[in-house]
């Protein structure tokens, strides 16, 4: 709920210049296939043409319609797309949904690229198909004069390293065999001119009783002009290494579930680049996309998912590499969400808790690195701060960004010239579940991380960290822990506490019956160190509180008083109708000192109120008699309204219960909370 229960924190922060990542980030690329997808989503092209054009943008871009051909030229200038695996997987999976003509066109693009020559890797697991002339020709340098281009021989060794790491050492299942397709049972690799690093294409259903598939891989024919990396052997070698590690892990994934979520496939494959070839760091090129937009969902399928590989880095370094393998094992028969929960449960975690903690690691990067979290944190970008404050009070306002499911936002509070206690209120949308942390920094790279307990009835919290002058920085981290949900806001405020302080607390629950007056109470306390007069205002969004409460209380230090007020929802309202109550108490000694809250109020069923007028009386007895014995109307708004004794039936016993309640002092319905 958006409203304010308070979460108080003390903070001192000094701003600094933050270090750049180890390598310059590549230009964010929007492949032509993404533009085609956008046009499909906008209804400008149909699904069949979307599939055809996306494949064409990879395999035969010169045949694209002119609007995409222009985009293809622009993309070629700005840089390559990462992996086209998702495009080939979608086309193959949905081939039968297309028209006969569409199937023929798509099948043409799903055909293996081919190659006039072939070379078997020394490890015996791969067959590499290549050309030395034509559009897909590999570099022909052959320093050892053995008749095999050096580029192909090196690629073969990279393939063997990927197999050794992923299958032999990490114990993932090997890709399903394609039999003799490609010449023999070895896994087939092809080289191709394209505006991508590479792709893995599923080809036929595998032998197991789950969603496994055979496949082949195609990688770029020379990797010239690709983004920089830190490979000692040079950018070209580095790009080839990580592409093979990445795409071979897609082939491994197809042994578990070729239909798994795209974001998880790409997160895992980009992470695997770091496992197989740790020194290359080509994936650093994607990190600015993640660190500049933490509010984007971890599960987002866009370009963002390549940068999200650090989720698997968190799992690896918090636990170990086997966690990712266990999640993939669970994906055979369940979703990645359930598989992650199941894999983390023995470790005392679940998906949401892991993601929440992960967001704190993401803050401690670049010059904020404390040496206790990501091992390569100093080379990661600095996390983007959504808002930074150094003057107070900060009035209650909505967050500058709204986190999507498994997204986050970072709010920073700087001390300026202030001393004393900083109080922060946090109030999150009640349409989601949330987690929050406070990162208290005594130096730029020295942090204490506190989890903030949130009230799940409204996702509000308050916390106090004393003596702001003792801290270099305090950062509020707010996480939307509702997976696969759209963005939702939160609100916060902050102030430095002075001699005057007030606290207001709503007493009891906030539910009522339509047509009935509900008494409610608001407790106000002087929590400052001086006596004060407190102005108190209570109102609601739908006007059910008549008149609104507006009064003043004289309170000694530590004294509290309770104010009573009535809320009267109209009769006949649908069950679950929501109002919101706003409560404000303000010091007259220092009018900047306030405490605010907003709480939901909703209408519920009153058992025994058969005519749905808000009260239980003799008219309800008459209503039920007519229903039972004279074919009268069913109790409103739902039949259970006539079930006074709450036994699941409407009968003469309910009439007796109402009469005993009205005239003999018996208790009301056991199902009614008041």
Order of alpha helices (4+ residues) and beta strands (2+ residues): beta-alpha-alpha-alpha-beta-alpha-alpha-beta-beta-alpha-beta-beta-beta-alpha-alpha-alpha-alpha-alpha-alpha-alpha-alpha-beta-beta-beta-beta-beta-beta-beta-beta-beta-beta-beta-beta-beta-beta-beta-beta-beta-alpha-alpha
